[in-house]
Amino acid sequence: MEPYNFWQDLFDTYQSLSDWMKFAWLIVPPAFVLGLVAIVLHFRMAGARK
């Protein structure tokens, strides 16, 4: 029995996705992080003005 390799399974799954899903898989997480940082900075600056 072969040992399970998480990374090999993840990359194999990624390669089998359609092109638009690959694009979404690469774009959505960084966009989410940037949006979250923007929201946090917005409320920090708004709180500092009070």
C-alpha positions as CSV (number, residue, x, y, z in Angstrom):
1,M,0.0,0.0,0.0
2,E,1.4,3.4,-1.0
3,P,1.6,6.2,1.6
4,Y,-0.9,9.0,1.1
5,N,0.7,12.2,-0.2
6,F,-1.5,15.3,0.3
7,W,0.4,17.6,-2.0
8,Q,0.4,15.1,-4.9
9,D,-3.4,14.7,-4.5
10,L,-3.9,18.5,-4.3
11,F,-1.9,19.2,-7.4
12,D,-3.5,16.3,-9.3
13,T,-7.0,17.7,-8.4
14,Y,-5.8,21.2,-9.5
15,Q,-4.7,19.9,-12.9
16,S,-8.0,18.2,-13.5
17,L,-10.0,21.4,-13.0
18,S,-11.4,23.4,-15.9
19,D,-9.5,26.6,-16.9
20,W,-12.0,29.0,-15.4
21,M,-11.9,27.1,-12.1
22,K,-8.1,27.3,-12.1
23,F,-8.3,31.0,-12.6
24,A,-10.8,31.4,-9.8
25,W,-8.7,29.1,-7.5
26,L,-5.7,31.5,-8.0
27,I,-7.6,34.8,-7.9
28,V,-10.2,34.5,-5.2
29,P,-8.0,33.8,-2.1
30,P,-5.7,36.8,-2.7
31,A,-8.7,39.0,-3.5
32,F,-10.3,37.9,-0.3
33,V,-7.2,38.8,1.7
34,L,-6.8,42.2,0.1
35,G,-10.5,43.0,0.7
36,L,-10.2,42.0,4.3
37,V,-7.1,44.1,4.8
38,A,-8.9,47.1,3.1
39,I,-11.9,46.7,5.4
40,V,-9.7,46.5,8.6
41,L,-7.6,49.5,7.6
42,H,-10.8,51.5,6.8
43,F,-12.3,50.9,10.2
44,R,-9.0,51.5,12.0
45,M,-8.7,54.9,10.3
46,A,-12.3,55.7,11.0
47,G,-11.8,54.8,14.6
48,A,-8.7,57.0,14.9
49,R,-10.6,60.0,13.6
50,K,-13.1,59.9,16.4
